Amino acid sequence: MTEEKPKRQVTPTVRTEKDSKKGKKGTKGRPEREYDSKIFENLCRALCTVDEIEAILNTNQKTLNKWCERFYKKTFQEVYEGFKLHGKASLRRIQFRLAEKNAGMAIFLGKNLLGQTDQIVQKVETKQQVTHKAILELPDNGRRYVGRRED
């Protein structure tokens, strides 16, 4: 004689429109990812690329964007740009301090921020007749060289 197992009764569940909405708090699912805000902010200030930030935090941009919207109430791009500006200002401050002691840095900042250029003046006196005057413009920093060419 084999004994039959009693059948389990299944009660149908009725889902309301309220229950079926996505993103409802308290529903089962993967927990939201949290990051250390200080590490994230320092990475942005260090002018790290998005790929570098993703690699260091072991995440992707979609998850990082969701975290930024929860934590900062802004998109990732808005937060990133804000902290990136802090990093640029810090870098500029360091460059100005360095320019006080280093002539090369002072020249670099003068060329890039103030539009200064090197002026090369060349005077050549010859007894030969000049037939052509050539002006050569180099694309690297706009320096102009005046050279003479004879046929």
Residue frames as a rotation matrix with the C-alpha (Angstrom) as fourth column:
MET 1
0.573 0.820 0.000 0.00
0.820 -0.573 0.000 0.00
0.000 0.000 -1.000 0.00
THR 2
-0.594 -0.730 0.338 1.39
0.733 -0.664 -0.145 3.30
0.330 0.162 0.930 -1.05
GLU 3
0.066 0.559 -0.827 0.35
0.788 -0.537 -0.300 6.33
-0.611 -0.632 -0.476 0.76
GLU 4
0.160 0.061 0.985 -0.64
0.832 -0.545 -0.101 9.30
0.531 0.836 -0.138 -1.36
LYS 5
-0.778 -0.447 -0.441 0.67
0.606 -0.720 -0.338 12.70
-0.166 -0.530 0.832 -0.48
PRO 6
0.307 0.907 -0.288 -1.98
0.730 -0.419 -0.539 15.30
-0.610 -0.045 -0.791 0.04
LYS 7
0.020 -0.238 0.971 -2.04
0.884 -0.450 -0.129 17.86
0.468 0.861 0.201 -2.73
ARG 8
-0.622 -0.325 -0.713 -0.86
0.633 -0.745 -0.212 21.28
-0.462 -0.582 0.669 -1.81
GLN 9
0.471 0.851 0.234 -3.42
0.860 -0.383 -0.337 23.95
-0.197 0.360 -0.912 -2.30
VAL 10
-0.708 -0.670 0.224 -2.31
0.707 -0.672 0.222 26.98
0.002 0.316 0.949 -4.22
THR 11
0.313 0.788 -0.531 -4.01
0.676 -0.577 -0.458 30.23
-0.667 -0.215 -0.713 -3.52
PRO 12
0.174 -0.232 0.957 -4.01
0.886 -0.387 -0.255 32.66
0.430 0.892 0.138 -6.40
THR 13
-0.344 -0.324 -0.881 -2.38
0.679 -0.734 0.005 36.01
-0.648 -0.597 0.473 -5.69
VAL 14
0.623 0.585 0.520 -4.02
0.779 -0.526 -0.341 39.10
0.074 0.618 -0.783 -6.97
ARG 15
-0.514 -0.836 -0.190 -1.63
0.823 -0.544 0.164 41.81
-0.240 -0.072 0.968 -8.01
THR 16
0.628 0.669 -0.397 -2.82
0.537 -0.742 -0.401 45.34
-0.563 0.038 -0.825 -7.93
GLU 17
0.739 -0.332 0.587 -1.53
0.401 -0.483 -0.778 48.08
0.542 0.810 -0.224 -10.19
LYS 18
0.775 -0.422 0.470 0.28
-0.615 -0.673 0.410 49.54
0.144 -0.607 -0.781 -7.21
ASP 19
0.574 -0.542 0.614 2.26
-0.160 0.661 0.733 46.31
-0.803 -0.520 0.293 -6.62
SER 20
0.610 -0.280 0.741 3.32
0.718 0.591 -0.368 45.87
-0.335 0.756 0.562 -10.23
LYS 21
0.954 -0.292 0.071 5.13
-0.232 -0.867 -0.441 49.21
0.190 0.405 -0.894 -10.57
LYS 22
0.393 -0.896 -0.207 8.85
0.670 0.433 -0.603 48.90
0.630 0.098 0.770 -11.06
GLY 23
-0.447 -0.742 0.499 11.19
0.163 -0.616 -0.771 50.39
0.879 -0.263 0.396 -8.54
LYS 24
0.611 0.717 0.337 8.82
-0.246 -0.233 0.941 50.06
0.753 -0.657 0.034 -5.60
LYS 25
-0.378 -0.748 0.545 10.70
-0.772 -0.071 -0.632 50.26
0.511 -0.660 -0.551 -2.30
GLY 26
-0.117 0.278 0.954 10.57
-0.841 0.483 -0.244 47.16
-0.528 -0.830 0.177 -0.16
THR 27
0.880 0.386 -0.278 10.43
-0.475 0.719 -0.507 44.73
0.005 0.578 0.816 -3.07
LYS 28
0.521 -0.717 0.464 12.94
0.249 0.647 0.721 41.96
-0.817 -0.260 0.515 -3.37
GLY 29
0.928 -0.311 0.207 15.88
0.160 -0.170 -0.972 42.54
0.338 0.935 -0.108 -5.63
ARG 30
0.069 -0.990 -0.127 19.51
0.848 0.125 -0.515 43.35
0.525 -0.072 0.848 -5.65
PRO 31
0.491 0.087 -0.867 20.53
0.697 -0.636 0.331 45.88
-0.522 -0.767 -0.373 -3.00
GLU 32
0.964 -0.119 0.239 21.59
0.060 -0.775 -0.629 49.28
0.260 0.620 -0.740 -4.24
ARG 33
0.235 -0.964 -0.122 25.33
0.877 0.265 -0.402 49.72
0.420 -0.012 0.908 -4.59
GLU 34
0.985 0.001 -0.171 27.04
0.091 -0.849 0.520 52.24
-0.144 -0.528 -0.837 -2.32
TYR 35
0.299 -0.920 0.253 30.41
0.662 0.009 -0.750 53.91
0.688 0.391 0.612 -2.87
ASP 36
0.038 -0.396 -0.917 32.72
0.871 -0.436 0.224 55.96
-0.489 -0.808 0.329 -0.69
SER 37
0.879 0.416 0.232 31.92
0.476 -0.750 -0.460 59.55
-0.018 0.515 -0.857 -1.66
LYS 38
0.596 -0.725 -0.346 35.39
-0.351 -0.622 0.700 60.79
-0.723 -0.296 -0.625 -0.63
ILE 39
-0.315 -0.710 0.630 37.12
0.317 0.547 0.775 58.34
-0.895 0.443 0.053 -2.97
PHE 40
0.239 0.509 0.827 34.75
0.954 0.036 -0.299 59.25
-0.182 0.860 -0.477 -5.82
GLU 41
0.970 0.167 -0.178 35.24
0.153 -0.984 -0.089 63.00
-0.190 0.059 -0.980 -5.28
ASN 42
0.266 -0.951 -0.161 39.03
-0.319 -0.244 0.916 62.65
-0.910 -0.192 -0.368 -5.11
LEU 43
-0.259 -0.303 0.917 39.07
0.693 0.603 0.395 60.65
-0.673 0.738 0.053 -8.35
CYS 44
0.626 0.552 0.551 37.10
0.779 -0.479 -0.404 63.41
0.041 0.682 -0.730 -10.08
ARG 45
0.893 -0.324 -0.311 39.41
-0.195 -0.904 0.380 66.09
-0.404 -0.279 -0.871 -8.64
ALA 46
-0.056 -0.963 0.262 42.44
-0.051 0.265 0.963 64.13
-0.997 0.040 -0.064 -9.88
LEU 47
0.058 0.204 -0.977 40.97
-0.908 -0.396 -0.137 64.49
-0.415 0.895 0.162 -13.39
CYS 48
-0.709 -0.204 0.675 40.57
-0.040 0.967 0.250 60.73
-0.704 0.150 -0.694 -13.82
THR 49
-0.743 0.483 -0.464 38.66
-0.556 -0.059 0.829 59.63
0.373 0.874 0.313 -16.91
VAL 50
0.255 0.923 0.289 35.26
-0.966 0.233 0.107 57.95
0.032 -0.306 0.951 -16.59
ASP 51
0.561 -0.105 -0.821 36.85
-0.217 0.939 -0.269 54.61
0.799 0.329 0.504 -17.55
GLU 52
-0.539 -0.835 -0.111 39.43
-0.037 0.155 -0.987 54.98
0.841 -0.528 -0.115 -14.78
ILE 53
-0.511 0.438 0.739 36.77
-0.858 -0.306 -0.412 55.80
0.046 -0.845 0.532 -12.18
GLU 54
0.590 0.760 -0.273 34.71
-0.759 0.637 0.131 52.78
0.274 0.130 0.953 -13.28
ALA 55
0.240 -0.579 -0.779 37.77
0.003 0.803 -0.595 50.51
0.971 0.140 0.194 -13.01
ILE 56
-0.758 -0.585 0.288 38.81
-0.246 -0.153 -0.957 51.76
0.603 -0.797 -0.028 -9.58
LEU 57
-0.428 0.679 0.596 35.27
-0.873 -0.142 -0.466 51.53
-0.232 -0.720 0.654 -8.15
ASN 58
-0.979 -0.005 0.202 34.63
0.045 0.969 0.245 48.23
-0.196 0.249 -0.948 -9.97
THR 59
-0.073 0.994 -0.079 31.37
0.273 -0.056 -0.960 49.38
-0.959 -0.091 -0.267 -11.53
ASN 60
-0.444 -0.004 0.896 29.84
0.892 -0.092 0.442 50.68
0.080 0.996 0.044 -14.74
GLN 61
-0.971 -0.026 0.238 28.58
0.039 -0.998 0.050 54.12
0.236 0.058 0.970 -15.67
LYS 62
-0.146 0.989 -0.001 24.89
-0.052 -0.007 0.999 53.17
0.988 0.146 0.053 -15.42
THR 63
0.345 0.225 -0.911 25.25
0.812 0.414 0.411 52.04
0.470 -0.882 -0.040 -11.80
LEU 64
-0.622 -0.659 -0.424 27.45
0.777 -0.587 -0.227 55.04
-0.099 -0.471 0.877 -10.98
ASN 65
-0.769 0.408 0.491 24.88
-0.068 -0.817 0.573 57.39
0.635 0.407 0.656 -12.49
LYS 66
0.279 0.908 -0.312 22.10
0.261 0.240 0.935 55.87
0.924 -0.343 -0.170 -10.35
TRP 67
0.074 -0.332 -0.940 24.26
0.992 0.120 0.036 56.25
0.101 -0.936 0.338 -7.23
CYS 68
-0.897 -0.434 0.082 24.99
0.432 -0.901 -0.040 59.91
0.092 -0.001 0.996 -8.07
GLU 69
-0.376 0.843 0.385 21.29
-0.122 -0.457 0.881 60.60
0.919 0.284 0.274 -8.52
ARG 70
0.512 0.540 -0.668 20.57
0.560 0.379 0.736 59.06
0.651 -0.752 -0.108 -5.09
PHE 71
0.054 -0.617 -0.785 23.52
0.993 -0.051 0.108 60.57
-0.106 -0.785 0.610 -3.25
TYR 72
-0.813 -0.497 -0.304 24.00
0.451 -0.867 0.211 64.00
-0.368 0.034 0.929 -4.90
LYS 73
0.222 0.968 -0.116 20.56
0.453 -0.208 -0.867 64.43
-0.864 0.139 -0.485 -6.51
LYS 74
0.318 -0.205 -0.925 22.39
-0.780 -0.611 -0.133 65.16
-0.538 0.764 -0.355 -9.79
THR 75
0.988 -0.029 -0.154 23.51
-0.081 0.746 -0.661 63.11
0.134 0.665 0.734 -12.78
PHE 76
0.513 -0.858 0.015 26.99
0.725 0.443 0.528 61.63
-0.459 -0.260 0.849 -12.90
GLN 77
0.039 -0.515 0.857 28.06
0.880 -0.389 -0.273 64.09
0.474 0.764 0.438 -15.58
GLU 78
0.617 0.254 0.745 26.99
-0.025 -0.939 0.342 67.12
0.787 -0.230 -0.573 -13.50
VAL 79
0.958 -0.280 0.055 28.77
-0.029 0.096 0.995 65.84
-0.284 -0.955 0.084 -10.40
TYR 80
0.375 -0.856 0.356 31.89
0.880 0.450 0.154 64.85
-0.292 0.255 0.922 -12.37
GLU 81
0.179 -0.275 0.944 32.16
0.624 -0.710 -0.326 68.25
0.761 0.648 0.044 -14.06
GLY 82
0.858 0.210 0.470 31.77
-0.186 -0.724 0.664 70.06
0.479 -0.657 -0.582 -10.73
PHE 83
0.802 -0.588 0.110 34.58
0.080 0.288 0.954 68.16
-0.592 -0.756 0.278 -9.00
LYS 84
0.322 -0.685 0.653 36.72
0.947 0.234 -0.222 68.27
0.000 0.690 0.724 -12.15
LEU 85
0.548 -0.074 0.833 36.68
0.182 -0.962 -0.205 72.08
0.816 0.264 -0.514 -11.95
HIS 86
0.931 -0.257 0.258 38.01
-0.316 -0.215 0.924 71.85
-0.182 -0.942 -0.281 -8.38
GLY 87
0.534 -0.750 0.390 40.86
0.603 0.661 0.446 69.69
-0.593 -0.002 0.805 -9.69
LYS 88
0.327 -0.385 0.863 41.70
0.807 -0.362 -0.467 72.14
0.492 0.849 0.193 -12.48
ALA 89
0.783 -0.007 0.622 41.78
-0.226 -0.934 0.275 75.05
0.579 -0.356 -0.733 -10.04
SER 90
0.841 -0.490 0.229 44.07
-0.089 0.292 0.952 73.08
-0.534 -0.821 0.202 -7.74
LEU 91
0.368 -0.707 0.604 46.40
0.892 0.452 -0.015 72.22
-0.263 0.544 0.797 -10.61
ARG 92
0.472 -0.152 0.868 46.54
0.447 -0.808 -0.384 75.84
0.760 0.570 -0.313 -11.72
ARG 93
0.924 -0.113 0.366 47.37
-0.363 -0.561 0.744 76.95
0.121 -0.820 -0.559 -8.15
ILE 94
0.620 -0.725 0.300 50.26
0.346 0.596 0.725 74.44
-0.704 -0.345 0.620 -8.05
GLN 95
0.312 -0.490 0.814 51.53
0.932 -0.007 -0.362 75.65
0.183 0.872 0.455 -11.44
PHE 96
0.702 -0.025 0.712 51.54
0.018 -0.998 -0.052 79.28
0.712 0.049 -0.700 -10.30
ARG 97
0.868 -0.428 0.252 53.52
-0.301 -0.050 0.952 78.37
-0.395 -0.902 -0.172 -7.16
LEU 98
0.409 -0.725 0.554 55.97
0.688 0.644 0.335 76.44
-0.599 0.245 0.762 -9.32
ALA 99
0.550 -0.149 0.822 56.28
0.688 -0.476 -0.547 79.35
0.473 0.867 -0.159 -11.78
GLU 100
0.954 -0.214 0.210 57.72
-0.292 -0.821 0.490 81.54
0.068 -0.529 -0.846 -9.00
LYS 101
0.379 -0.843 0.381 60.77
-0.361 0.245 0.900 79.25
-0.852 -0.479 -0.211 -8.81
ASN 102
-0.227 -0.395 0.890 60.94
0.565 0.691 0.451 77.74
-0.793 0.605 0.066 -12.28
ALA 103
-0.479 -0.026 -0.878 61.39
-0.476 -0.832 0.284 79.97
-0.738 0.554 0.386 -15.34
GLY 104
-0.990 0.095 -0.101 60.26
-0.032 0.554 0.832 77.18
0.135 0.827 -0.545 -17.68
MET 105
-0.400 0.897 -0.187 56.90
0.905 0.354 -0.234 76.95
-0.144 -0.263 -0.954 -15.94
ALA 106
-0.128 0.319 -0.939 56.51
0.171 -0.925 -0.338 80.73
-0.977 -0.204 0.063 -16.03
ILE 107
-0.773 -0.200 -0.602 57.14
-0.530 -0.318 0.786 80.71
-0.349 0.927 0.140 -19.78
PHE 108
-0.880 0.475 0.008 54.71
0.429 0.788 0.442 77.82
0.204 0.392 -0.897 -20.28
LEU 109
-0.150 0.865 -0.479 51.94
0.837 -0.146 -0.527 79.61
-0.526 -0.481 -0.702 -18.35
GLY 110
-0.313 -0.022 -0.950 52.63
-0.190 -0.978 0.085 82.86
-0.931 0.207 0.302 -20.18
LYS 111
-0.938 -0.075 -0.339 52.30
-0.346 0.123 0.930 81.17
-0.028 0.990 -0.141 -23.56
ASN 112
-0.747 0.646 -0.158 49.20
0.553 0.735 0.392 79.14
0.370 0.205 -0.906 -22.70
LEU 113
-0.039 0.786 -0.617 47.26
0.941 -0.179 -0.287 81.56
-0.336 -0.592 -0.733 -20.52
LEU 114
0.141 0.029 -0.990 48.39
0.128 -0.992 -0.011 84.96
-0.982 -0.126 -0.143 -21.76
GLY 115
0.890 0.268 0.369 48.93
0.360 0.084 -0.929 84.16
-0.280 0.960 -0.022 -25.44
GLN 116
0.447 -0.803 -0.394 52.59
-0.628 -0.595 0.501 85.15
-0.637 0.024 -0.771 -25.34
THR 117
0.964 -0.193 0.184 54.87
0.267 0.696 -0.667 83.91
0.000 0.692 0.722 -28.12
ASP 118
0.101 -0.988 -0.115 58.58
0.555 -0.040 0.831 83.76
-0.826 -0.148 0.544 -28.81
GLN 119
0.943 0.092 -0.320 59.82
-0.182 -0.660 -0.729 86.50
-0.278 0.745 -0.606 -31.15
ILE 120
0.201 -0.899 0.390 62.75
0.692 0.412 0.593 85.50
-0.693 0.151 0.705 -33.30
VAL 121
0.903 -0.024 -0.429 64.48
-0.261 -0.824 -0.503 88.39
-0.342 0.566 -0.750 -35.00
GLN 122
0.288 -0.807 0.515 67.20
0.685 0.550 0.479 87.52
-0.669 0.215 0.711 -37.42
LYS 123
0.809 -0.123 -0.574 69.38
-0.397 -0.835 -0.380 90.05
-0.433 0.536 -0.725 -39.22
VAL 124
0.244 -0.736 0.631 71.68
0.667 0.600 0.442 88.83
-0.704 0.313 0.637 -41.90
GLU 125
0.599 -0.140 -0.788 73.78
-0.495 -0.839 -0.227 91.16
-0.630 0.526 -0.572 -43.98
THR 126
0.116 -0.568 0.815 75.19
0.642 0.669 0.375 89.86
-0.758 0.479 0.442 -47.21
LYS 127
-0.444 -0.346 -0.827 76.58
-0.372 -0.768 0.521 91.43
-0.815 0.539 0.212 -50.32
GLN 128
-0.930 0.177 0.322 74.61
0.364 0.568 0.738 89.08
-0.052 0.804 -0.593 -52.55
GLN 129
-0.659 0.752 -0.002 71.33
-0.697 -0.611 0.376 90.09
0.281 0.249 0.927 -54.05
VAL 130
-0.692 0.524 0.498 68.24
-0.072 0.636 -0.769 88.53
-0.719 -0.567 -0.402 -52.42
THR 131
-0.891 0.370 -0.265 65.94
-0.271 0.035 0.962 87.00
0.365 0.928 0.070 -55.00
HIS 132
0.040 0.928 -0.370 63.30
0.095 0.365 0.926 85.33
0.995 -0.072 -0.074 -52.79
LYS 133
-0.704 -0.119 0.700 62.14
-0.667 -0.227 -0.709 85.88
0.243 -0.967 0.081 -49.27
ALA 134
-0.263 0.598 -0.757 60.44
0.113 0.799 0.591 82.88
0.958 0.070 -0.278 -47.68
ILE 135
-0.379 0.251 0.891 58.25
-0.907 -0.291 -0.304 83.00
0.182 -0.923 0.338 -44.61
LEU 136
-0.489 0.136 -0.862 57.77
0.033 0.990 0.137 79.67
0.872 0.038 -0.488 -42.95
GLU 137
-0.072 0.538 0.840 54.98
-0.952 -0.289 0.104 79.27
0.299 -0.792 0.533 -40.38
LEU 138
-0.828 -0.251 -0.501 55.22
-0.098 0.945 -0.311 76.24
0.552 -0.208 -0.807 -38.16
PRO 139
0.094 0.995 -0.036 52.01
-0.153 0.051 0.987 74.80
0.984 -0.087 0.157 -36.73
ASP 140
-0.224 -0.190 -0.956 53.50
0.751 0.591 -0.294 73.93
0.621 -0.784 0.010 -33.32
ASN 141
-0.019 0.256 -0.967 53.32
0.878 -0.459 -0.138 77.38
-0.479 -0.851 -0.216 -31.70
GLY 142
0.839 0.511 0.188 53.06
0.529 -0.684 -0.502 79.92
-0.128 0.521 -0.844 -34.48
ARG 143
0.131 -0.859 -0.496 56.73
0.181 -0.471 0.863 80.88
-0.975 -0.203 0.094 -34.62
ARG 144
0.988 0.153 0.014 57.77
0.051 -0.239 -0.970 82.63
-0.145 0.959 -0.244 -37.81
TYR 145
0.077 -0.993 0.092 61.15
0.435 0.116 0.893 82.06
-0.897 -0.029 0.440 -39.40
VAL 146
0.874 0.103 -0.475 62.39
-0.335 -0.580 -0.743 84.32
-0.351 0.808 -0.472 -42.15
GLY 147
0.119 -0.842 0.526 64.86
0.366 0.530 0.765 82.65
-0.923 0.101 0.371 -44.41
ARG 148
0.264 -0.109 -0.958 66.51
-0.765 -0.628 -0.139 83.65
-0.587 0.770 -0.249 -47.65
ARG 149
0.285 -0.135 0.949 66.73
0.415 0.910 0.004 81.52
-0.864 0.393 0.315 -50.69
GLU 150
-0.123 -0.376 -0.918 68.68
-0.709 -0.614 0.347 82.13
-0.694 0.694 -0.191 -53.83
ASP 151
0.879 0.464 0.109 67.99
-0.224 0.604 -0.765 80.55
-0.421 0.648 0.635 -57.20
